[in-house]
Amino acid sequence: MGRRDGKWRKKRKRTENIEELRGRKEVKMINRKKEKERKKERKKERKKERKKERKKERKKERGVKRRKRGNSENKDKNFRKENNV
């Protein structure tokens, strides 16, 4: 379970150009940065969507409460009118 675990893999020869390697590393870094940016954008989008949904929910709840309050007041008024209270 130590060093020799992956020993069956062939070691890559280190005869490649240092410039090439450097270029590849830079490309990797650039790609990583781009991926981070995309991730941030996705996170922002999800946050906006959640915010919209919460707003809708609150709006619905508020509307229900208002309607209930209005109905009870109307019922009370009608009750008073009918029974001359």
Secondary structure, DSSP 8 states (H G I E B T S, - for coil): --GGGGTTS----S-S-HHHHHHHHHHHHHHHHHHHHHHHHHHHHHHHHHHHHHHHHHHHHHHHHHHHHHHHHHHHHHHHHHHT-
